[in-house]
Amino acid sequence: MRIKILTLEGETERQNHMRREFEKISTSPDFFYGVRGSALSAKERRLAVIEPDILKPGEIGCALSHLQLYQYMIDEDIPYLMIVEDDVVFTPELVTL
């Protein structure tokens, strides 16, 4: 199964963390750069969601990033994709699979 790590450009500490986590399962990370919600204008946030005032900019960016990944799956005809955010920690149980 293909795996994409959802991260943001410039988040080198988080990306280095994910490289270390993926070393545990002998796999190279494949990063997908999402939407930085704090960089969206108020107009862009309003266009993105029905109730922009109840979501924080980061939450809007996260949702838009996942939507971009779903579009990527459609465009590339990928039936399955594991999406991992850049702050996960692999449990020992996963590492031993």
MMTF fields as JSON, N, C-alpha, C and O atoms, coordinates in Angstrom:
{
  "mmtfVersion": "1.0.0",
  "mmtfProducer": "UNKNOWN",
  "numBonds": 387,
  "numAtoms": 388,
  "numGroups": 97,
  "numChains": 1,
  "numModels": 1,
  "chainsPerModel": [1],
  "groupsPerChain": [97],
  "chainIdList": ["A"],
  "bondAtomList": [4, 2, 8, 6, 12, 10, 16, 14, 20, 18, 24, 22, 28, 26, 32, 30, 36, 34, 40, 38, 44, 42, 48, 46, 52, 50, 56, 54, 60, 58, 64, 62, 68, 66, 72, 70, 76, 74, 80, 78, 84, 82, 88, 86, 92, 90, 96, 94, 100, 98, 104, 102, 108, 106, 112, 110, 116, 114, 120, 118, 124, 122, 128, 126, 132, 130, 136, 134, 140, 138, 144, 142, 148, 146, 152, 150, 156, 154, 160, 158, 164, 162, 168, 166, 172, 170, 176, 174, 180, 178, 184, 182, 188, 186, 192, 190, 196, 194, 200, 198, 204, 202, 208, 206, 212, 210, 216, 214, 220, 218, 224, 222, 228, 226, 232, 230, 236, 234, 240, 238, 244, 242, 248, 246, 252, 250, 256, 254, 260, 258, 264, 262, 268, 266, 272, 270, 276, 274, 280, 278, 284, 282, 288, 286, 292, 290, 296, 294, 300, 298, 304, 302, 308, 306, 312, 310, 316, 314, 320, 318, 324, 322, 328, 326, 332, 330, 336, 334, 340, 338, 344, 342, 348, 346, 352, 350, 356, 354, 360, 358, 364, 362, 368, 366, 372, 370, 376, 374, 380, 378, 384, 382],
  "bondOrderList": [1, 1, 1, 1, 1, 1, 1, 1, 1, 1, 1, 1, 1, 1, 1, 1, 1, 1, 1, 1, 1, 1, 1, 1, 1, 1, 1, 1, 1, 1, 1, 1, 1, 1, 1, 1, 1, 1, 1, 1, 1, 1, 1, 1, 1, 1, 1, 1, 1, 1, 1, 1, 1, 1, 1, 1, 1, 1, 1, 1, 1, 1, 1, 1, 1, 1, 1, 1, 1, 1, 1, 1, 1, 1, 1, 1, 1, 1, 1, 1, 1, 1, 1, 1, 1, 1, 1, 1, 1, 1, 1, 1, 1, 1, 1, 1],
  "groupList": [{"groupName": "MET", "atomNameList": ["N", "CA", "C", "O"], "elementList": ["N", "C", "C", "O"], "formalChargeList": [0, 0, 0, 0], "bondAtomList": [1, 0, 2, 1, 3, 2], "bondOrderList": [1, 1, 2], "singleLetterCode": "M", "chemCompType": "L-PEPTIDE LINKING"}, {"groupName": "ARG", "atomNameList": ["N", "CA", "C", "O"], "elementList": ["N", "C", "C", "O"], "formalChargeList": [0, 0, 0, 0], "bondAtomList": [1, 0, 2, 1, 3, 2], "bondOrderList": [1, 1, 2], "singleLetterCode": "R", "chemCompType": "L-PEPTIDE LINKING"}, {"groupName": "ILE", "atomNameList": ["N", "CA", "C", "O"], "elementList": ["N", "C", "C", "O"], "formalChargeList": [0, 0, 0, 0], "bondAtomList": [1, 0, 2, 1, 3, 2], "bondOrderList": [1, 1, 2], "singleLetterCode": "I", "chemCompType": "L-PEPTIDE LINKING"}, {"groupName": "LYS", "atomNameList": ["N", "CA", "C", "O"], "elementList": ["N", "C", "C", "O"], "formalChargeList": [0, 0, 0, 0], "bondAtomList": [1, 0, 2, 1, 3, 2], "bondOrderList": [1, 1, 2], "singleLetterCode": "K", "chemCompType": "L-PEPTIDE LINKING"}, {"groupName": "LEU", "atomNameList": ["N", "CA", "C", "O"], "elementList": ["N", "C", "C", "O"], "formalChargeList": [0, 0, 0, 0], "bondAtomList": [1, 0, 2, 1, 3, 2], "bondOrderList": [1, 1, 2], "singleLetterCode": "L", "chemCompType": "L-PEPTIDE LINKING"}, {"groupName": "THR", "atomNameList": ["N", "CA", "C", "O"], "elementList": ["N", "C", "C", "O"], "formalChargeList": [0, 0, 0, 0], "bondAtomList": [1, 0, 2, 1, 3, 2], "bondOrderList": [1, 1, 2], "singleLetterCode": "T", "chemCompType": "L-PEPTIDE LINKING"}, {"groupName": "GLU", "atomNameList": ["N", "CA", "C", "O"], "elementList": ["N", "C", "C", "O"], "formalChargeList": [0, 0, 0, 0], "bondAtomList": [1, 0, 2, 1, 3, 2], "bondOrderList": [1, 1, 2], "singleLetterCode": "E", "chemCompType": "L-PEPTIDE LINKING"}, {"groupName": "GLY", "atomNameList": ["N", "CA", "C", "O"], "elementList": ["N", "C", "C", "O"], "formalChargeList": [0, 0, 0, 0], "bondAtomList": [1, 0, 2, 1, 3, 2], "bondOrderList": [1, 1, 2], "singleLetterCode": "G", "chemCompType": "PEPTIDE LINKING"}, {"groupName": "GLN", "atomNameList": ["N", "CA", "C", "O"], "elementList": ["N", "C", "C", "O"], "formalChargeList": [0, 0, 0, 0], "bondAtomList": [1, 0, 2, 1, 3, 2], "bondOrderList": [1, 1, 2], "singleLetterCode": "Q", "chemCompType": "L-PEPTIDE LINKING"}, {"groupName": "ASN", "atomNameList": ["N", "CA", "C", "O"], "elementList": ["N", "C", "C", "O"], "formalChargeList": [0, 0, 0, 0], "bondAtomList": [1, 0, 2, 1, 3, 2], "bondOrderList": [1, 1, 2], "singleLetterCode": "N", "chemCompType": "L-PEPTIDE LINKING"}, {"groupName": "HIS", "atomNameList": ["N", "CA", "C", "O"], "elementList": ["N", "C", "C", "O"], "formalChargeList": [0, 0, 0, 0], "bondAtomList": [1, 0, 2, 1, 3, 2], "bondOrderList": [1, 1, 2], "singleLetterCode": "H", "chemCompType": "L-PEPTIDE LINKING"}, {"groupName": "PHE", "atomNameList": ["N", "CA", "C", "O"], "elementList": ["N", "C", "C", "O"], "formalChargeList": [0, 0, 0, 0], "bondAtomList": [1, 0, 2, 1, 3, 2], "bondOrderList": [1, 1, 2], "singleLetterCode": "F", "chemCompType": "L-PEPTIDE LINKING"}, {"groupName": "SER", "atomNameList": ["N", "CA", "C", "O"], "elementList": ["N", "C", "C", "O"], "formalChargeList": [0, 0, 0, 0], "bondAtomList": [1, 0, 2, 1, 3, 2], "bondOrderList": [1, 1, 2], "singleLetterCode": "S", "chemCompType": "L-PEPTIDE LINKING"}, {"groupName": "PRO", "atomNameList": ["N", "CA", "C", "O"], "elementList": ["N", "C", "C", "O"], "formalChargeList": [0, 0, 0, 0], "bondAtomList": [1, 0, 2, 1, 3, 2], "bondOrderList": [1, 1, 2], "singleLetterCode": "P", "chemCompType": "L-PEPTIDE LINKING"}, {"groupName": "ASP", "atomNameList": ["N", "CA", "C", "O"], "elementList": ["N", "C", "C", "O"], "formalChargeList": [0, 0, 0, 0], "bondAtomList": [1, 0, 2, 1, 3, 2], "bondOrderList": [1, 1, 2], "singleLetterCode": "D", "chemCompType": "L-PEPTIDE LINKING"}, {"groupName": "TYR", "atomNameList": ["N", "CA", "C", "O"], "elementList": ["N", "C", "C", "O"], "formalChargeList": [0, 0, 0, 0], "bondAtomList": [1, 0, 2, 1, 3, 2], "bondOrderList": [1, 1, 2], "singleLetterCode": "Y", "chemCompType": "L-PEPTIDE LINKING"}, {"groupName": "VAL", "atomNameList": ["N", "CA", "C", "O"], "elementList": ["N", "C", "C", "O"], "formalChargeList": [0, 0, 0, 0], "bondAtomList": [1, 0, 2, 1, 3, 2], "bondOrderList": [1, 1, 2], "singleLetterCode": "V", "chemCompType": "L-PEPTIDE LINKING"}, {"groupName": "ALA", "atomNameList": ["N", "CA", "C", "O"], "elementList": ["N", "C", "C", "O"], "formalChargeList": [0, 0, 0, 0], "bondAtomList": [1, 0, 2, 1, 3, 2], "bondOrderList": [1, 1, 2], "singleLetterCode": "A", "chemCompType": "L-PEPTIDE LINKING"}, {"groupName": "CYS", "atomNameList": ["N", "CA", "C", "O"], "elementList": ["N", "C", "C", "O"], "formalChargeList": [0, 0, 0, 0], "bondAtomList": [1, 0, 2, 1, 3, 2], "bondOrderList": [1, 1, 2], "singleLetterCode": "C", "chemCompType": "L-PEPTIDE LINKING"}],
  "groupTypeList": [0, 1, 2, 3, 2, 4, 5, 4, 6, 7, 6, 5, 6, 1, 8, 9, 10, 0, 1, 1, 6, 11, 6, 3, 2, 12, 5, 12, 13, 14, 11, 11, 15, 7, 16, 1, 7, 12, 17, 4, 12, 17, 3, 6, 1, 1, 4, 17, 16, 2, 6, 13, 14, 2, 4, 3, 13, 7, 6, 2, 7, 18, 17, 4, 12, 10, 4, 8, 4, 15, 8, 15, 0, 2, 14, 6, 14, 2, 13, 15, 4, 0, 2, 16, 6, 14, 14, 16, 16, 11, 5, 13, 6, 4, 16, 5, 4],
  "groupIdList": [1, 2, 3, 4, 5, 6, 7, 8, 9, 10, 11, 12, 13, 14, 15, 16, 17, 18, 19, 20, 21, 22, 23, 24, 25, 26, 27, 28, 29, 30, 31, 32, 33, 34, 35, 36, 37, 38, 39, 40, 41, 42, 43, 44, 45, 46, 47, 48, 49, 50, 51, 52, 53, 54, 55, 56, 57, 58, 59, 60, 61, 62, 63, 64, 65, 66, 67, 68, 69, 70, 71, 72, 73, 74, 75, 76, 77, 78, 79, 80, 81, 82, 83, 84, 85, 86, 87, 88, 89, 90, 91, 92, 93, 94, 95, 96, 97],
  "secStructList": [7, 3, 3, 3, 3, 3, 3, 7, 6, 6, 7, 2, 2, 2, 2, 2, 2, 2, 2, 2, 2, 2, 2, 2, 6, 6, 7, 7, 7, 7, 3, 3, 3, 7, 7, 7, 4, 4, 4, 1, 7, 2, 2, 2, 2, 2, 2, 2, 7, 1, 7, 4, 4, 4, 1, 7, 2, 2, 2, 2, 2, 2, 2, 2, 2, 2, 2, 2, 2, 2, 2, 2, 2, 2, 2, 6, 6, 7, 1, 7, 3, 3, 3, 3, 3, 6, 6, 7, 7, 7, 7, 2, 2, 2, 2, 6, 7],
  "xCoordList": [0.844, 0.0, 0.892, 1.9, 0.491, 1.23, 0.918, -0.182, 1.926, 1.784, 2.22, 3.261, 1.421, 1.792, 1.77, 0.841, 2.788, 2.853, 2.42, 3.022, 1.379, 0.859, 1.659, 1.692, 2.295, 3.132, 3.012, 2.285, 3.718, 3.731, 5.151, 6.112, 5.277, 6.6, 7.261, 6.619, 8.545, 9.304, 9.244, 9.926, 8.456, 8.34, 9.405, 9.086, 10.668, 11.777, 11.853, 12.2, 11.536, 11.595, 10.584, 10.901, 9.367, 8.344, 8.731, 8.514, 9.298, 9.704, 10.855, 10.893, 11.785, 12.875, 12.334, 12.805, 11.346, 10.691, 10.109, 10.278, 9.429, 8.804, 9.856, 9.643, 10.97, 12.05, 12.526, 12.752, 12.674, 13.091, 12.025, 12.358, 10.753, 9.688, 9.667, 9.503, 9.83, 9.783, 11.023, 10.967, 12.138, 13.305, 12.967, 13.505, 12.07, 11.678, 11.006, 11.084, 10.352, 9.674, 10.364, 9.78, 11.611, 12.452, 11.769, 11.782, 11.178, 10.501, 10.919, 11.137, 11.027, 11.335, 10.045, 9.076, 10.017, 8.807, 8.585, 9.531, 7.325, 6.926, 6.033, 4.886, 6.565, 5.858, 4.892, 5.146, 3.788, 2.804, 2.619, 2.239, 2.893, 2.846, 1.448, 0.939, 0.848, -0.531, -0.668, 0.259, -1.845, -2.237, -1.959, -2.412, -1.223, -0.997, -2.181, -2.291, -3.053, -4.276, -4.039, -4.814, -2.973, -2.695, -2.281, -2.293, -1.917, -1.534, -2.736, -2.616, -3.901, -5.1, -5.68, -5.656, -6.188, -6.864, -8.231, -8.724, -8.835, -10.18, -11.158, -12.043, -11.002, -11.887, -11.692, -12.668, -10.443, -10.177, -10.757, -11.303, -10.64, -11.218, -12.733, -13.326, -13.368, -14.829, -15.252, -16.283, -14.475, -14.799, -14.576, -15.204, -13.69, -13.315, -14.336, -14.547, -14.964, -15.866, -17.134, -17.149, -18.184, -19.478, -19.453, -20.001, -18.828, -18.771, -17.314, -16.793, -16.646, -15.219, -14.928, -13.807, -15.905, -15.648, -15.564, -15.061, -16.041, -15.977, -14.748, -14.471, -14.016, -12.792, -11.584, -11.625, -10.509, -9.254, -8.62, -8.881, -7.791, -7.145, -6.4, -6.429, -5.731, -5.011, -5.935, -5.579, -7.126, -8.105, -8.62, -8.841, -8.81, -9.241, -8.139, -8.417, -6.894, -5.776, -5.645, -5.367, -5.843, -5.764, -6.845, -6.572, -8.073, -9.173, -8.903, -9.113, -8.442, -8.146, -7.007, -7.011, -6.05, -4.93, -5.405, -4.966, -6.297, -6.845, -7.637, -7.563, -8.39, -9.125, -8.169, -8.453, -7.036, -6.04, -5.497, -5.271, -5.293, -4.82, -5.861, -5.507, -7.13, -8.189, -8.214, -8.404, -8.021, -7.975, -6.765, -6.856, -5.636, -4.431, -4.724, -4.3, -5.451, -5.805, -6.654, -6.446, -7.591, -8.434, -7.593, -7.686, -6.765, -5.946, -4.979, -4.74, -4.424, -3.424, -4.024, -3.298, -5.344, -6.05, -5.484, -5.136, -5.405, -4.886, -6.085, -6.78, -6.344, -7.526, -7.388, -8.382, -6.151, -5.917, -4.691, -3.699, -4.762, -3.628, -3.685, -4.709, -2.595, -2.521, -2.021, -0.949, -2.808, -2.443, -1.995, -2.741, -0.778, -0.195, 0.15, 0.835, -0.318, 0.061, 1.445, 1.917, 2.081, 3.507, 3.811, 4.913, 2.861, 3.118, 2.851, 2.73, 2.759, 2.481, 3.74, 4.863, 3.52, 4.603, 4.187, 3.104, 5.04, 4.744, 4.904, 5.912, 3.924, 3.973, 4.894, 5.127, 5.412, 6.247, 5.501, 6.111, 4.186, 3.406, 3.437, 3.531, 3.36, 3.42, 4.808, 4.939, 5.803, 7.172, 7.504, 8.322, 6.887, 7.197, 6.352, 6.537, 5.423, 4.593, 5.412, 4.876],
  "yCoordList": [-1.174, 0.0, 1.241, 1.311, 2.199, 3.455, 4.254, 4.184, 5.023, 5.844, 7.26, 7.466, 8.229, 9.635, 10.266, 10.048, 11.038, 11.752, 13.187, 13.901, 13.582, 14.935, 15.871, 15.709, 16.841, 17.786, 19.15, 19.305, 20.121, 21.46, 21.812, 21.376, 22.599, 23.06, 23.79, 24.558, 23.542, 24.231, 23.603, 24.072, 22.565, 21.903, 20.812, 19.629, 21.222, 20.256, 19.389, 18.211, 19.951, 19.146, 18.0, 16.866, 18.301, 17.259, 16.244, 15.045, 16.713, 15.803, 14.906, 13.725, 15.457, 14.625, 13.6, 12.463, 13.994, 13.045, 11.878, 10.719, 12.181, 11.127, 10.251, 9.049, 10.824, 9.996, 8.97, 7.805, 9.417, 8.484, 7.416, 6.247, 7.802, 6.824, 5.794, 4.601, 6.244, 5.316, 4.422, 3.334, 4.866, 3.99, 2.759, 1.679, 2.916, 1.807, 0.679, -0.489, 1.042, 0.02, -0.169, -0.71, 0.288, 0.104, 0.601, -0.07, 1.778, 2.382, 3.845, 4.515, 4.325, 5.738, 6.543, 6.135, 7.675, 8.48, 9.169, 9.526, 9.344, 10.051, 11.209, 10.999, 12.422, 13.581, 14.186, 14.216, 14.661, 15.41, 16.737, 16.77, 17.828, 19.148, 19.736, 19.975, 19.96, 20.422, 21.929, 22.68, 22.348, 23.757, 24.305, 23.74, 25.391, 26.072, 27.012, 28.063, 26.61, 27.365, 28.801, 29.69, 29.037, 30.403, 31.324, 32.545, 30.753, 31.563, 31.919, 32.717, 31.322, 31.626, 32.977, 33.343, 33.69, 34.946, 34.642, 33.518, 35.65, 35.475, 35.061, 34.238, 35.625, 35.269, 33.805, 33.096, 33.349, 31.954, 31.008, 29.959, 31.373, 30.532, 30.463, 29.402, 31.603, 31.613, 30.762, 30.093, 30.776, 29.975, 28.476, 27.632, 28.163, 26.767, 25.997, 24.805, 26.658, 25.955, 26.761, 27.982, 26.071, 26.71, 27.618, 28.719, 27.175, 27.935, 28.229, 27.623, 29.146, 29.369, 29.914, 29.775, 30.525, 31.117, 30.089, 30.404, 28.876, 27.868, 26.975, 26.164, 27.121, 26.344, 27.267, 28.405, 26.753, 27.49, 27.39, 26.429, 28.365, 28.3, 26.993, 26.461, 26.466, 25.201, 24.036, 23.132, 24.056, 23.003, 23.077, 22.049, 24.29, 24.46, 23.968, 23.269, 24.332, 23.881, 22.372, 21.769, 21.759, 20.295, 19.648, 18.711, 20.154, 19.59, 19.754, 18.82, 20.928, 21.157, 20.252, 19.787, 20.009, 19.132, 17.708, 17.057, 17.229, 15.887, 15.832, 14.845, 16.884, 16.925, 16.893, 16.246, 17.588, 17.547, 16.128, 15.689, 15.428, 14.047, 13.157, 12.285, 13.362, 12.577, 12.871, 11.964, 14.136, 14.49, 13.845, 13.38, 13.817, 13.147, 11.674, 11.14, 11.02, 9.615, 9.445, 8.501, 10.334, 10.267, 10.486, 9.729, 11.539, 11.882, 10.77, 10.524, 10.101, 9.058, 7.655, 6.669, 7.564, 6.28, 5.34, 4.191, 5.862, 5.103, 4.637, 5.469, 3.332, 2.858, 2.938, 3.118, 2.805, 2.825, 3.665, 3.613, 4.428, 5.245, 5.419, 5.826, 5.112, 5.386, 6.813, 7.173, 7.615, 8.997, 9.074, 8.724, 9.531, 9.651, 11.115, 11.726, 11.673, 13.047, 13.051, 12.029, 14.202, 14.276, 14.309, 14.689, 13.92, 13.9, 12.534, 12.422, 11.506, 10.176, 9.551, 9.923, 8.599, 7.79, 6.344, 5.944, 5.563, 4.156, 3.384, 3.522, 2.59, 1.771, 0.577, 0.178, 0.013, -1.19, -2.32, -3.091, -2.423, -3.473, -3.322, -4.315, -2.11, -1.874, -2.21, -2.828, -1.816, -2.029, -3.505, -3.875, -4.353, -5.786, -6.551, -7.758, -5.886, -6.588, -7.032, -7.634],
  "zCoordList": [0.0, 0.0, 0.0, 0.703, -0.8, -0.84, 0.417, 0.967, 0.861, 2.058, 1.717, 1.093, 2.13, 1.997, 3.385, 4.164, 3.68, 4.941, 4.676, 3.874, 5.359, 5.215, 6.111, 7.331, 5.492, 6.217, 5.547, 4.566, 6.072, 5.49, 5.089, 5.723, 4.04, 3.618, 4.772, 5.489, 4.94, 5.971, 7.35, 8.261, 7.532, 8.842, 8.954, 9.068, 8.92, 8.873, 10.127, 10.04, 11.287, 12.506, 12.444, 12.802, 11.989, 11.863, 10.79, 10.964, 9.692, 8.625, 9.077, 8.732, 9.841, 10.371, 11.354, 11.39, 12.154, 13.056, 12.254, 12.632, 11.154, 10.351, 9.677, 9.518, 9.285, 8.719, 9.749, 9.42, 11.002, 12.064, 12.302, 12.494, 12.29, 12.494, 11.366, 11.619, 10.138, 9.005, 8.942, 8.369, 9.521, 9.63, 10.457, 10.214, 11.444, 12.309, 11.515, 11.895, 10.417, 9.608, 8.252, 7.313, 8.172, 6.973, 5.702, 4.67, 5.796, 4.658, 4.55, 5.559, 3.332, 3.124, 3.101, 2.46, 3.787, 3.79, 2.451, 1.751, 2.117, 0.904, 1.36, 1.755, 1.302, 1.832, 0.827, -0.377, 1.354, 0.58, 1.304, 2.474, 0.597, 1.22, 1.101, 0.006, 2.256, 2.318, 2.398, 2.09, 2.817, 2.875, 4.27, 5.266, 4.339, 5.616, 5.836, 5.204, 6.741, 6.981, 7.4, 7.044, 8.155, 8.61, 7.466, 7.621, 6.325, 5.166, 4.291, 3.361, 4.592, 3.812, 4.229, 5.404, 3.265, 3.58, 4.183, 4.092, 4.795, 5.354, 4.257, 4.491, 3.071, 1.953, 1.559, 1.315, 1.496, 1.139, 2.193, 1.851, 3.469, 4.524, 4.403, 4.596, 4.081, 3.909, 2.725, 2.784, 1.653, 0.474, 0.728, 0.089, 1.654, 1.879, 2.707, 2.478, 3.656, 4.567, 4.802, 4.642, 5.178, 5.396, 6.62, 6.581, 7.697, 8.953, 9.325, 10.261, 8.614, 8.875, 10.268, 10.756, 10.913, 12.227, 13.346, 14.425, 13.121, 14.186, 14.056, 14.94, 12.961, 12.763, 12.823, 12.357, 13.407, 13.431, 12.043, 11.32, 11.658, 10.338, 10.098, 8.989, 11.131, 10.972, 10.674, 9.918, 11.27, 11.016, 9.585, 8.945, 9.088, 7.696, 6.758, 5.783, 7.05, 6.225, 6.226, 5.19, 7.377, 7.482, 6.621, 5.871, 6.733, 5.936, 4.444, 3.67, 4.038, 2.621, 2.147, 1.007, 3.012, 2.658, 2.409, 1.461, 3.257, 3.044, 1.737, 1.005, 1.447, 0.182, -1.007, -2.015, -0.894, -1.966, -2.156, -3.284, -1.065, -1.17, -1.836, -2.629, -1.528, -2.181, -3.68, -4.491, -4.044, -5.462, -6.131, -7.267, -5.431, -5.93, -6.216, -7.241, -5.306, -5.51, -6.768, -7.53, -6.987, -8.185, -9.435, -10.401, -9.403, -10.569, -10.943, -12.125, -9.947, -10.182, -10.209, -10.336, -10.09, -10.088, -9.017, -9.29, -7.802, -6.664, -5.837, -5.253, -5.772, -5.049, -3.529, -2.825, -3.018, -1.578, -1.282, -2.01, -0.228, 0.179, 1.688, 2.237, 2.348, 3.778, 3.946, 3.459, 4.64, 4.908, 6.36, 7.275, 6.553, 7.88, 8.102, 7.282, 9.196, 9.505, 10.137, 10.636, 10.111, 10.453, 11.946, 12.341, 12.773, 14.208, 14.837, 16.057, 14.009, 14.554, 15.136, 14.795, 16.016, 16.577, 16.389, 16.815, 15.757, 15.533, 16.842, 17.534, 17.166, 18.372, 18.143, 17.002, 19.222, 19.068, 18.354, 17.614, 18.571, 17.907, 16.387, 15.666, 15.908, 14.461, 13.924, 12.868, 14.63, 14.173, 14.037, 13.195, 14.846, 14.792, 13.791, 13.639, 13.096, 12.098, 10.915, 9.985]
}
